[in-house]
Amino acid sequence: MKIICIGRNYTNHIEELNNEKPEEPVVFIKPDSSVLPKEQDFYIPEFSNDVQHEVEVLVKIKKVGKHIAEKFAHKYYDEVSLGIDFTARDLQQQLKEKGLPWEKAKGFDGAAVIGKWLPKTNFKNLNNLNFSLLSNDKVVQEGNTSLMLWKIDELIAYVSKYFMLKKGDVIFTGTPAGVCKVNTNDYLSGKLEDEQMFSVKIK
Ligand code: ZN
């Protein structure tokens, strides 16, 4: 499986990183080796002093598709989740400044937390989902999918122009404001509406 991530999909997060608002979605990929195994702690990698959390809504692709029209995109996923796109922000910044690819800052081992999957039919409207990330039981990121620049179905249509989507692929749909450095002994947990979706300890 592959993980397709969307960057700069919430205006308030674009502003906090002083990024330009993109004309098209920003897309990058994390390898399958970046998935943090269930129930495992996250170890801050030695090459970064500023690993940040980005909480994001996830969708899981259920069948092969390419060049998917937006109006048919809903047929390609049944499940949603919440996860963390861990980012070595210091390394990403260096790579960005040199115009180099971000992979090392985004695709390292453990950099993708994937929560439990819920049927999309549990929710009335996927374009109006509240989600949050708590660090040591304090809310640090809050978002609502209605604030996405590109909605889930638009993202599927867009990315499937470039990458064939396959069963089991996961799309990370971007993070709202509030990204912050994680520290040893932090305890992070994610909520989608009222449901706890994952928890992870930082080591
Ligand atoms: Zn992200």
Boltz pocket constraint, residues with backbone or C-beta under 6 A from the ligand:
constraints:
  - pocket:
      binder: B
      contacts: [[A, 5], [A, 6], [A, 7], [A, 54], [A, 56], [A, 85], [A, 172], [A, 174], [A, 175]]
      max_distance: 6.0
